[in-house]
Amino acid sequence: MHHIGSAPISIRSPPKLGKRWMQYQGSDNWEGLLDPLDDNLRSEILRYGQFVEAAYRSFDFDPFSPTYATCRFSRNSLLQQSGFGSTGYRVTKNLRATCGVGMPRWIDRMPSWMTAKSSWIGYVAVCQDKEEIARLGRRDVVIALRGTATCFEWLENLRASLTDLPGHVGPNSDSPMVERGFYSLYTSRTSTCPSLQDMIREEIARVIESYGDEPLSLTITGHSLGAALAILSAYDITTSFASPPMVTVISFGGPRVGNKSLRRHLDKSGTRVLRIVNPDDPITKVPGFVVDDDDVDRLRNDDAAGGLPRWIQKRVEDTQWVYADVGQELKLRSKECAYGNKRGGIATCHDLKTYLDLVKASTCPSRSTTEERMLSPNFT
């Protein structure tokens, strides 16, 4: 879900981060900045949210348009045309995602908007303005990714079982696993379109070669599906490059992505993840179950006492539905904020505009999901 408008998002004058930039990028997991929400961090979260909003506004949603599922603007004008205004960043790469779902041949007879397997999903932007670099304390690189828009992307979202990430070296019990559909969108390619993974790797390699000798940060931000792909991108970058820049994920309304081994590998790599979550948004609670080792033992005991159906126990032990929330969670209690009092149902709860409004208004406390584990069924 998304919100598209014409007016730019208004935020206060941007703070000068200077030597504290790593703290605001999560070097110490945003300790002391989330409860209450630090105004400088609030400003940065809203700024990164604007990059995601620009991805939505730039996407051609019109199924009857000859340019459906592509970017409406040129790279040089994308940020300005989407209402972002002056940013100090320059878009250097358009990104596309390809669906890997196999479909019957008769699907080719359907309208083109239903059969688009590769779609523009976001962009890479590099900070080029000297004053903005000085304000930020480093040169920042943004990867911005929109949420689900096409029929094939919705189909991929439904492929919710976990699959192993290839290339892992170590015991099978420590194998990182991710949602099958998200991984397919990240790695699938066609004869004419490289995968999202290939495009991101190529552009980050170029950025590191160009600017690797100066303070550099990589901020990956996305909403909904884009938030899930941001996690995969972060993992891929930190495991593919010998000396990557500091990688931070700022996600809005993201679903669960992988298992606890993926979480451990992200933590070990130094990747910092800030998940902005509206507890009224059901998308943040799917897919799968979230359990820890102690929970598995407890479930076995409950089942022995006749409490838990054996088919659920088998699901847990097979780990095909065992997901783990990652990173640090900023929980925005919408019912305590002005926007949350408006009635709009699930769609409004998940809307990017809702998230940005909640960030603006929020004085609500956060919580860490790296310490919290709860059992929650997948109802999608």
TORKOL-4160 file (C-alpha; in steps of 0.2 Angstrom, whole numbers, padded with zeros to 4 digits, m for minus):
380
<pt num="1" X="0000" Y="0000" Z="0000"/>
<pt num="2" X="0006" Y="0018" Z="m0003"/>
<pt num="3" X="0001" Y="0036" Z="m0003"/>
<pt num="4" X="0005" Y="0047" Z="m0018"/>
<pt num="5" X="0003" Y="0066" Z="m0017"/>
<pt num="6" X="0009" Y="0082" Z="m0025"/>
<pt num="7" X="0015" Y="0092" Z="m0010"/>
<pt num="8" X="0032" Y="0088" Z="m0002"/>
<pt num="9" X="0033" Y="0082" Z="0015"/>
<pt num="10" X="0037" Y="0097" Z="0027"/>
<pt num="11" X="0050" Y="0094" Z="0041"/>
<pt num="12" X="0060" Y="0106" Z="0052"/>
<pt num="13" X="0077" Y="0112" Z="0047"/>
<pt num="14" X="0089" Y="0097" Z="0046"/>
<pt num="15" X="0101" Y="0095" Z="0060"/>
<pt num="16" X="0120" Y="0095" Z="0059"/>
<pt num="17" X="0125" Y="0078" Z="0063"/>
<pt num="18" X="0144" Y="0080" Z="0061"/>
<pt num="19" X="0154" Y="0068" Z="0071"/>
<pt num="20" X="0139" Y="0060" Z="0079"/>
<pt num="21" X="0133" Y="0053" Z="0062"/>
<pt num="22" X="0137" Y="0035" Z="0066"/>
<pt num="23" X="0127" Y="0036" Z="0082"/>
<pt num="24" X="0112" Y="0042" Z="0071"/>
<pt num="25" X="0115" Y="0028" Z="0059"/>
<pt num="26" X="0114" Y="0015" Z="0073"/>
<pt num="27" X="0132" Y="0011" Z="0079"/>
<pt num="28" X="0125" Y="0008" Z="0096"/>
<pt num="29" X="0108" Y="0003" Z="0091"/>
<pt num="30" X="0101" Y="0020" Z="0094"/>
<pt num="31" X="0103" Y="0019" Z="0113"/>
<pt num="32" X="0095" Y="0034" Z="0121"/>
<pt num="33" X="0088" Y="0041" Z="0105"/>
<pt num="34" X="0071" Y="0031" Z="0104"/>
<pt num="35" X="0063" Y="0033" Z="0121"/>
<pt num="36" X="0058" Y="0047" Z="0119"/>
<pt num="37" X="0062" Y="0049" Z="0100"/>
<pt num="38" X="0076" Y="0061" Z="0098"/>
<pt num="39" X="0071" Y="0076" Z="0087"/>
<pt num="40" X="0087" Y="0074" Z="0076"/>
<pt num="41" X="0084" Y="0056" Z="0073"/>
<pt num="42" X="0065" Y="0060" Z="0069"/>
<pt num="43" X="0071" Y="0072" Z="0056"/>
<pt num="44" X="0083" Y="0059" Z="0048"/>
<pt num="45" X="0069" Y="0046" Z="0048"/>
<pt num="46" X="0057" Y="0058" Z="0040"/>
<pt num="47" X="0071" Y="0062" Z="0027"/>
<pt num="48" X="0073" Y="0044" Z="0022"/>
<pt num="49" X="0055" Y="0042" Z="0022"/>
<pt num="50" X="0054" Y="0055" Z="0008"/>
<pt num="51" X="0066" Y="0045" Z="m0002"/>
<pt num="52" X="0054" Y="0030" Z="m0002"/>
<pt num="53" X="0039" Y="0042" Z="m0005"/>
<pt num="54" X="0049" Y="0048" Z="m0021"/>
<pt num="55" X="0050" Y="0030" Z="m0027"/>
<pt num="56" X="0031" Y="0029" Z="m0025"/>
<pt num="57" X="0027" Y="0045" Z="m0034"/>
<pt num="58" X="0039" Y="0041" Z="m0048"/>
<pt num="59" X="0031" Y="0024" Z="m0052"/>
<pt num="60" X="0019" Y="0023" Z="m0066"/>
<pt num="61" X="0004" Y="0014" Z="m0058"/>
<pt num="62" X="m0008" Y="0017" Z="m0073"/>
<pt num="63" X="m0011" Y="m0001" Z="m0080"/>
<pt num="64" X="m0017" Y="0007" Z="m0096"/>
<pt num="65" X="m0002" Y="0017" Z="m0098"/>
<pt num="66" X="0011" Y="0011" Z="m0111"/>
<pt num="67" X="0024" Y="0015" Z="m0098"/>
<pt num="68" X="0016" Y="0005" Z="m0084"/>
<pt num="69" X="0027" Y="m0002" Z="m0071"/>
<pt num="70" X="0042" Y="0010" Z="m0076"/>
<pt num="71" X="0049" Y="0026" Z="m0069"/>
<pt num="72" X="0039" Y="0041" Z="m0074"/>
<pt num="73" X="0054" Y="0053" Z="m0073"/>
<pt num="74" X="0072" Y="0054" Z="m0079"/>
<pt num="75" X="0086" Y="0050" Z="m0067"/>
<pt num="76" X="0091" Y="0068" Z="m0066"/>
<pt num="77" X="0074" Y="0075" Z="m0062"/>
<pt num="78" X="0067" Y="0061" Z="m0052"/>
<pt num="79" X="0069" Y="0068" Z="m0034"/>
<pt num="80" X="0063" Y="0086" Z="m0040"/>
<pt num="81" X="0048" Y="0080" Z="m0050"/>
<pt num="82" X="0042" Y="0068" Z="m0036"/>
<pt num="83" X="0041" Y="0084" Z="m0025"/>
<pt num="84" X="0056" Y="0080" Z="m0014"/>
<pt num="85" X="0064" Y="0097" Z="m0017"/>
<pt num="86" X="0083" Y="0101" Z="m0015"/>
<pt num="87" X="0091" Y="0086" Z="m0007"/>
<pt num="88" X="0110" Y="0087" Z="m0011"/>
<pt num="89" X="0108" Y="0069" Z="m0018"/>
<pt num="90" X="0109" Y="0063" Z="m0036"/>
<pt num="91" X="0101" Y="0048" Z="m0043"/>
<pt num="92" X="0114" Y="0037" Z="m0050"/>
<pt num="93" X="0105" Y="0020" Z="m0054"/>
<pt num="94" X="0087" Y="0014" Z="m0058"/>
<pt num="95" X="0083" Y="m0002" Z="m0050"/>
<pt num="96" X="0071" Y="m0016" Z="m0056"/>
<pt num="97" X="0064" Y="m0032" Z="m0048"/>
<pt num="98" X="0059" Y="m0047" Z="m0058"/>
<pt num="99" X="0047" Y="m0060" Z="m0052"/>
<pt num="100" X="0052" Y="m0078" Z="m0053"/>
<pt num="101" X="0035" Y="m0086" Z="m0052"/>
<pt num="102" X="0032" Y="m0099" Z="m0065"/>
<pt num="103" X="0015" Y="m0096" Z="m0074"/>
<pt num="104" X="0005" Y="m0105" Z="m0088"/>
<pt num="105" X="0007" Y="m0100" Z="m0106"/>
<pt num="106" X="m0011" Y="m0094" Z="m0107"/>
<pt num="107" X="m0006" Y="m0080" Z="m0095"/>
<pt num="108" X="0002" Y="m0072" Z="m0111"/>
<pt num="109" X="m0015" Y="m0068" Z="m0118"/>
<pt num="110" X="m0019" Y="m0057" Z="m0102"/>
<pt num="111" X="m0018" Y="m0038" Z="m0103"/>
<pt num="112" X="0000" Y="m0032" Z="m0102"/>
<pt num="113" X="m0002" Y="m0024" Z="m0085"/>
<pt num="114" X="m0006" Y="m0042" Z="m0078"/>
<pt num="115" X="0010" Y="m0050" Z="m0085"/>
<pt num="116" X="0023" Y="m0037" Z="m0081"/>
<pt num="117" X="0037" Y="m0048" Z="m0073"/>
<pt num="118" X="0050" Y="m0035" Z="m0072"/>
<pt num="119" X="0046" Y="m0018" Z="m0064"/>
<pt num="120" X="0055" Y="m0002" Z="m0058"/>
<pt num="121" X="0056" Y="m0003" Z="m0039"/>
<pt num="122" X="0067" Y="0011" Z="m0034"/>
<pt num="123" X="0084" Y="0019" Z="m0036"/>
<pt num="124" X="0101" Y="0023" Z="m0029"/>
<pt num="125" X="0106" Y="0041" Z="m0025"/>
<pt num="126" X="0123" Y="0047" Z="m0019"/>
<pt num="127" X="0125" Y="0063" Z="m0009"/>
<pt num="128" X="0135" Y="0076" Z="m0020"/>
<pt num="129" X="0132" Y="0092" Z="m0011"/>
<pt num="130" X="0147" Y="0098" Z="m0001"/>
<pt num="131" X="0136" Y="0107" Z="0012"/>
<pt num="132" X="0125" Y="0092" Z="0014"/>
<pt num="133" X="0140" Y="0081" Z="0016"/>
<pt num="134" X="0147" Y="0092" Z="0029"/>
<pt num="135" X="0130" Y="0092" Z="0038"/>
<pt num="136" X="0129" Y="0073" Z="0038"/>
<pt num="137" X="0147" Y="0071" Z="0043"/>
<pt num="138" X="0150" Y="0059" Z="0028"/>
<pt num="139" X="0145" Y="0055" Z="0011"/>
<pt num="140" X="0128" Y="0046" Z="0011"/>
<pt num="141" X="0122" Y="0033" Z="m0002"/>
<pt num="142" X="0103" Y="0029" Z="m0002"/>
<pt num="143" X="0095" Y="0014" Z="m0009"/>
<pt num="144" X="0076" Y="0018" Z="m0009"/>
<pt num="145" X="0063" Y="0004" Z="m0013"/>
<pt num="146" X="0044" Y="0005" Z="m0015"/>
<pt num="147" X="0031" Y="m0008" Z="m0009"/>
<pt num="148" X="0021" Y="m0020" Z="m0019"/>
<pt num="149" X="0013" Y="m0013" Z="m0034"/>
<pt num="150" X="0011" Y="m0027" Z="m0048"/>
<pt num="151" X="0001" Y="m0043" Z="m0049"/>
<pt num="152" X="0017" Y="m0054" Z="m0050"/>
<pt num="153" X="0024" Y="m0045" Z="m0034"/>
<pt num="154" X="0008" Y="m0049" Z="m0025"/>
<pt num="155" X="0010" Y="m0068" Z="m0030"/>
<pt num="156" X="0028" Y="m0068" Z="m0024"/>
<pt num="157" X="0022" Y="m0061" Z="m0007"/>
<pt num="158" X="0011" Y="m0076" Z="m0005"/>
<pt num="159" X="0026" Y="m0088" Z="m0006"/>
<pt num="160" X="0029" Y="m0087" Z="0013"/>
<pt num="161" X="0039" Y="m0102" Z="0017"/>
<pt num="162" X="0058" Y="m0100" Z="0021"/>
<pt num="163" X="0072" Y="m0105" Z="0009"/>
<pt num="164" X="0091" Y="m0107" Z="0012"/>
<pt num="165" X="0102" Y="m0093" Z="0006"/>
<pt num="166" X="0115" Y="m0100" Z="m0005"/>
<pt num="167" X="0134" Y="m0099" Z="m0002"/>
<pt num="168" X="0133" Y="m0101" Z="0017"/>
<pt num="169" X="0148" Y="m0109" Z="0025"/>
<pt num="170" X="0145" Y="m0118" Z="0041"/>
<pt num="171" X="0133" Y="m0130" Z="0050"/>
<pt num="172" X="0116" Y="m0132" Z="0043"/>
<pt num="173" X="0108" Y="m0127" Z="0059"/>
<pt num="174" X="0116" Y="m0110" Z="0057"/>
<pt num="175" X="0110" Y="m0108" Z="0039"/>
<pt num="176" X="0102" Y="m0091" Z="0035"/>
<pt num="177" X="0085" Y="m0093" Z="0028"/>
<pt num="178" X="0073" Y="m0080" Z="0020"/>
<pt num="179" X="0055" Y="m0079" Z="0013"/>
<pt num="180" X="0055" Y="m0088" Z="m0004"/>
<pt num="181" X="0045" Y="m0074" Z="m0013"/>
<pt num="182" X="0056" Y="m0060" Z="m0007"/>
<pt num="183" X="0072" Y="m0069" Z="m0012"/>
<pt num="184" X="0064" Y="m0073" Z="m0029"/>
<pt num="185" X="0061" Y="m0055" Z="m0032"/>
<pt num="186" X="0079" Y="m0050" Z="m0026"/>
<pt num="187" X="0088" Y="m0063" Z="m0037"/>
<pt num="188" X="0077" Y="m0067" Z="m0052"/>
<pt num="189" X="0082" Y="m0061" Z="m0069"/>
<pt num="190" X="0077" Y="m0061" Z="m0087"/>
<pt num="191" X="0087" Y="m0062" Z="m0104"/>
<pt num="192" X="0085" Y="m0043" Z="m0105"/>
<pt num="193" X="0085" Y="m0038" Z="m0087"/>
<pt num="194" X="0098" Y="m0042" Z="m0073"/>
<pt num="195" X="0092" Y="m0046" Z="m0056"/>
<pt num="196" X="0089" Y="m0033" Z="m0042"/>
<pt num="197" X="0104" Y="m0041" Z="m0033"/>
<pt num="198" X="0115" Y="m0039" Z="m0048"/>
<pt num="199" X="0111" Y="m0021" Z="m0051"/>
<pt num="200" X="0114" Y="m0016" Z="m0032"/>
<pt num="201" X="0130" Y="m0026" Z="m0032"/>
<pt num="202" X="0136" Y="m0017" Z="m0047"/>
<pt num="203" X="0132" Y="0000" Z="m0041"/>
<pt num="204" X="0138" Y="m0002" Z="m0024"/>
<pt num="205" X="0155" Y="m0008" Z="m0031"/>
<pt num="206" X="0156" Y="0008" Z="m0041"/>
<pt num="207" X="0152" Y="0019" Z="m0026"/>
<pt num="208" X="0165" Y="0010" Z="m0015"/>
<pt num="209" X="0178" Y="0012" Z="m0029"/>
<pt num="210" X="0174" Y="0031" Z="m0032"/>
<pt num="211" X="0172" Y="0036" Z="m0014"/>
<pt num="212" X="0179" Y="0022" Z="m0003"/>
<pt num="213" X="0193" Y="0033" Z="0004"/>
<pt num="214" X="0182" Y="0045" Z="0013"/>
<pt num="215" X="0169" Y="0043" Z="0027"/>
<pt num="216" X="0154" Y="0034" Z="0018"/>
<pt num="217" X="0138" Y="0027" Z="0024"/>
<pt num="218" X="0125" Y="0016" Z="0015"/>
<pt num="219" X="0107" Y="0019" Z="0020"/>
<pt num="220" X="0094" Y="0006" Z="0013"/>
<pt num="221" X="0076" Y="0012" Z="0016"/>
<pt num="222" X="0059" Y="0005" Z="0010"/>
<pt num="223" X="0041" Y="0002" Z="0014"/>
<pt num="224" X="0032" Y="m0014" Z="0015"/>
<pt num="225" X="0039" Y="m0026" Z="0001"/>
<pt num="226" X="0053" Y="m0013" Z="0000"/>
<pt num="227" X="0057" Y="m0015" Z="0018"/>
<pt num="228" X="0059" Y="m0033" Z="0016"/>
<pt num="229" X="0070" Y="m0031" Z="0001"/>
<pt num="230" X="0081" Y="m0018" Z="0010"/>
<pt num="231" X="0085" Y="m0032" Z="0023"/>
<pt num="232" X="0090" Y="m0044" Z="0009"/>
<pt num="233" X="0101" Y="m0030" Z="0001"/>
<pt num="234" X="0109" Y="m0026" Z="0017"/>
<pt num="235" X="0114" Y="m0044" Z="0020"/>
<pt num="236" X="0120" Y="m0046" Z="0002"/>
<pt num="237" X="0131" Y="m0031" Z="0003"/>
<pt num="238" X="0139" Y="m0035" Z="0020"/>
<pt num="239" X="0143" Y="m0053" Z="0014"/>
<pt num="240" X="0148" Y="m0049" Z="m0004"/>
<pt num="241" X="0161" Y="m0035" Z="m0001"/>
<pt num="242" X="0177" Y="m0037" Z="0009"/>
<pt num="243" X="0176" Y="m0019" Z="0017"/>
<pt num="244" X="0158" Y="m0012" Z="0014"/>
<pt num="245" X="0154" Y="0005" Z="0021"/>
<pt num="246" X="0143" Y="0006" Z="0037"/>
<pt num="247" X="0126" Y="m0001" Z="0032"/>
<pt num="248" X="0110" Y="0005" Z="0040"/>
<pt num="249" X="0092" Y="m0001" Z="0036"/>
<pt num="250" X="0077" Y="0011" Z="0040"/>
<pt num="251" X="0061" Y="0002" Z="0036"/>
<pt num="252" X="0043" Y="0007" Z="0037"/>
<pt num="253" X="0029" Y="m0006" Z="0039"/>
<pt num="254" X="0040" Y="m0021" Z="0034"/>
<pt num="255" X="0035" Y="m0039" Z="0035"/>
<pt num="256" X="0046" Y="m0053" Z="0043"/>
<pt num="257" X="0060" Y="m0058" Z="0031"/>
<pt num="258" X="0070" Y="m0073" Z="0038"/>
<pt num="259" X="0075" Y="m0084" Z="0052"/>
<pt num="260" X="0085" Y="m0081" Z="0068"/>
<pt num="261" X="0101" Y="m0086" Z="0059"/>
<pt num="262" X="0099" Y="m0072" Z="0047"/>
<pt num="263" X="0097" Y="m0060" Z="0061"/>
<pt num="264" X="0113" Y="m0066" Z="0069"/>
<pt num="265" X="0122" Y="m0064" Z="0053"/>
<pt num="266" X="0116" Y="m0047" Z="0051"/>
<pt num="267" X="0121" Y="m0042" Z="0069"/>
<pt num="268" X="0138" Y="m0050" Z="0067"/>
<pt num="269" X="0141" Y="m0040" Z="0051"/>
<pt num="270" X="0138" Y="m0024" Z="0059"/>
<pt num="271" X="0122" Y="m0020" Z="0049"/>
<pt num="272" X="0110" Y="m0009" Z="0059"/>
<pt num="273" X="0091" Y="m0011" Z="0057"/>
<pt num="274" X="0078" Y="0002" Z="0063"/>
<pt num="275" X="0061" Y="m0005" Z="0060"/>
<pt num="276" X="0047" Y="0008" Z="0061"/>
<pt num="277" X="0031" Y="m0002" Z="0066"/>
<pt num="278" X="0013" Y="0003" Z="0069"/>
<pt num="279" X="0006" Y="m0011" Z="0080"/>
<pt num="280" X="m0011" Y="m0009" Z="0071"/>
<pt num="281" X="m0003" Y="m0014" Z="0055"/>
<pt num="282" X="m0005" Y="m0033" Z="0052"/>
<pt num="283" X="0008" Y="m0033" Z="0038"/>
<pt num="284" X="0022" Y="m0031" Z="0052"/>
<pt num="285" X="0016" Y="m0047" Z="0060"/>
<pt num="286" X="0018" Y="m0059" Z="0045"/>
<pt num="287" X="0023" Y="m0071" Z="0038"/>
<pt num="288" X="0026" Y="m0086" Z="0048"/>
<pt num="289" X="0029" Y="m0089" Z="0067"/>
<pt num="290" X="0041" Y="m0080" Z="0078"/>
<pt num="291" X="0048" Y="m0092" Z="0091"/>
<pt num="292" X="0065" Y="m0094" Z="0100"/>
<pt num="293" X="0073" Y="m0110" Z="0106"/>
<pt num="294" X="0065" Y="m0109" Z="0123"/>
<pt num="295" X="0048" Y="m0108" Z="0114"/>
<pt num="296" X="0051" Y="m0124" Z="0105"/>
<pt num="297" X="0054" Y="m0133" Z="0121"/>
<pt num="298" X="0039" Y="m0125" Z="0128"/>
<pt num="299" X="0028" Y="m0130" Z="0113"/>
<pt num="300" X="0034" Y="m0148" Z="0115"/>
<pt num="301" X="0029" Y="m0149" Z="0133"/>
<pt num="302" X="0012" Y="m0140" Z="0129"/>
<pt num="303" X="0009" Y="m0153" Z="0116"/>
<pt num="304" X="0013" Y="m0168" Z="0127"/>
<pt num="305" X="0000" Y="m0161" Z="0139"/>
<pt num="306" X="m0013" Y="m0160" Z="0125"/>
<pt num="307" X="m0012" Y="m0141" Z="0123"/>
<pt num="308" X="m0004" Y="m0138" Z="0105"/>
<pt num="309" X="m0009" Y="m0147" Z="0089"/>
<pt num="310" X="0005" Y="m0158" Z="0083"/>
<pt num="311" X="0004" Y="m0151" Z="0065"/>
<pt num="312" X="0009" Y="m0134" Z="0072"/>
<pt num="313" X="0023" Y="m0142" Z="0082"/>
<pt num="314" X="0029" Y="m0150" Z="0066"/>
<pt num="315" X="0029" Y="m0134" Z="0057"/>
<pt num="316" X="0039" Y="m0126" Z="0071"/>
<pt num="317" X="0052" Y="m0140" Z="0071"/>
<pt num="318" X="0053" Y="m0140" Z="0052"/>
<pt num="319" X="0057" Y="m0122" Z="0053"/>
<pt num="320" X="0048" Y="m0118" Z="0037"/>
<pt num="321" X="0038" Y="m0105" Z="0046"/>
<pt num="322" X="0049" Y="m0100" Z="0060"/>
<pt num="323" X="0054" Y="m0081" Z="0057"/>
<pt num="324" X="0063" Y="m0069" Z="0068"/>
<pt num="325" X="0061" Y="m0051" Z="0069"/>
<pt num="326" X="0077" Y="m0041" Z="0066"/>
<pt num="327" X="0085" Y="m0026" Z="0073"/>
<pt num="328" X="0079" Y="m0012" Z="0084"/>
<pt num="329" X="0060" Y="m0008" Z="0083"/>
<pt num="330" X="0053" Y="0009" Z="0085"/>
<pt num="331" X="0035" Y="0006" Z="0089"/>
<pt num="332" X="0023" Y="0020" Z="0086"/>
<pt num="333" X="0006" Y="0019" Z="0095"/>
<pt num="334" X="m0005" Y="0026" Z="0082"/>
<pt num="335" X="m0020" Y="0027" Z="0094"/>
<pt num="336" X="m0011" Y="0040" Z="0105"/>
<pt num="337" X="m0007" Y="0050" Z="0090"/>
<pt num="338" X="m0019" Y="0062" Z="0080"/>
<pt num="339" X="m0018" Y="0052" Z="0063"/>
<pt num="340" X="m0022" Y="0036" Z="0072"/>
<pt num="341" X="m0039" Y="0042" Z="0078"/>
<pt num="342" X="m0045" Y="0042" Z="0060"/>
<pt num="343" X="m0054" Y="0027" Z="0053"/>
<pt num="344" X="m0047" Y="0019" Z="0038"/>
<pt num="345" X="m0045" Y="0001" Z="0041"/>
<pt num="346" X="m0030" Y="m0010" Z="0038"/>
<pt num="347" X="m0025" Y="m0001" Z="0022"/>
<pt num="348" X="m0023" Y="0016" Z="0031"/>
<pt num="349" X="m0013" Y="0007" Z="0045"/>
<pt num="350" X="m0001" Y="0001" Z="0033"/>
<pt num="351" X="0000" Y="0017" Z="0022"/>
<pt num="352" X="0017" Y="0025" Z="0021"/>
<pt num="353" X="0009" Y="0042" Z="0024"/>
<pt num="354" X="0002" Y="0035" Z="0041"/>
<pt num="355" X="0020" Y="0030" Z="0046"/>
<pt num="356" X="0027" Y="0047" Z="0042"/>
<pt num="357" X="0013" Y="0056" Z="0051"/>
<pt num="358" X="0016" Y="0045" Z="0066"/>
<pt num="359" X="0035" Y="0048" Z="0066"/>
<pt num="360" X="0031" Y="0067" Z="0066"/>
<pt num="361" X="0019" Y="0066" Z="0080"/>
<pt num="362" X="0026" Y="0052" Z="0090"/>
<pt num="363" X="0032" Y="0054" Z="0108"/>
<pt num="364" X="0028" Y="0035" Z="0111"/>
<pt num="365" X="0041" Y="0023" Z="0118"/>
<pt num="366" X="0051" Y="0011" Z="0108"/>
<pt num="367" X="0056" Y="m0007" Z="0111"/>
<pt num="368" X="0069" Y="m0019" Z="0105"/>
<pt num="369" X="0064" Y="m0034" Z="0096"/>
<pt num="370" X="0081" Y="m0042" Z="0097"/>
<pt num="371" X="0076" Y="m0047" Z="0115"/>
<pt num="372" X="0058" Y="m0050" Z="0112"/>
<pt num="373" X="0051" Y="m0066" Z="0105"/>
<pt num="374" X="0032" Y="m0070" Z="0103"/>
<pt num="375" X="0022" Y="m0083" Z="0095"/>
<pt num="376" X="0011" Y="m0075" Z="0081"/>
<pt num="377" X="0002" Y="m0085" Z="0067"/>
<pt num="378" X="0002" Y="m0081" Z="0049"/>
<pt num="379" X="m0016" Y="m0076" Z="0044"/>
<pt num="380" X="m0012" Y="m0070" Z="0026"/>
